[in-house]
């Protein structure tokens, strides 16, 4: 593999000096890009794109070709593991992900098998290997998974939810069953992410999209505990005091979890993603890297609004080592293309060291 031509993202994750703040965006490969919409129309449906390595590779590379981003993230979905467990993932237009089967009780949980990442999930590893070759060292490649809690919400609810009634009913009425599911998911995710690292992922992100719906005590027990377990099982290499190109950093992102920043630091992660409700100036600097945290809807604004909002985020963090600029959640599908270009340019220009 070619050495990296742009390693500022990996340097920032290790809290090492950079020439300017790196930037990538959650959901940067997605529906706001016309080339992505064309590719998806050719593929026919979302899961065909995920399960065809050549299509997943192409989707991953599209934003890298268009924009001066500092990292690529493999095109996939957080629900690949439940799908590989036999729940039957599918998508309905305008309704989000759904499962043909859902988890109702402990007997359903006991029947779940831990997927082999190189067989049932081999299409993800093939996509990573192919994308790594195609990137040819231009920028690092991020691998990812959903957190055990977040995956469990979809598996028990049968799809997306606004109230999370079913999983919270299990949490309070049958916590032992929920712990069994979360433990099984933790083992599956650790195997999955280690396979991604082996395939060539240079950084790992764990999306705890729904951790913020938990109480502070439930968050520790049902979400953070299991993410900490996963991190302890990952083959990341050894972190040094200086920049270590072969070390694989891990980022945890709990949407709505800003109040638990100090607790998340204890997980062993290298970086913590925060949403736009968090003031970066209030967070400790250079103990772990921080990723975030522009409100995605700022990108609907004019040039002045985007530039000033991005500059505010940069001011809040300052020129300390360890900041990765990102949105506080995924980019919206109707975001103007020129707004993304404005954002990337202002972050790179105004953060120069």
Buried (B, 14 or more C-beta within 10 A) or exposed (E): EEEBEBBBBBBBBBBBEBEBBBBBBBBBBBBBBEBBEEBBEEBEEBBEBBBBBEBBBBBBBBBBEBBEBBBBBBBBBBBBBBBBBBBEBBBEEEEEBBBEBBBEEBEBBEEBEBBBBBEBBBBBBBBBBBBBEBBEEBBBBBBBBBBBBBBBBBBBBBBEBEEBEBBBEBBEEEBEBBBBBBBBBBBBBBBBBBBBBBBBBBBBBBBBBBBBBBEEEBBBBBBBBBBBBBBEEBEBEEEEEEBBEEBBBBBBBBBBBBEBBEBBBEBBBBBBBBBBBBEBEEBEBEEBBBBBBBBBEBBBBEEEBBBEBBBEBBEBBEBEBBBBBBBBBBBBEEBEEEBBBBBBBBBBEBBEE
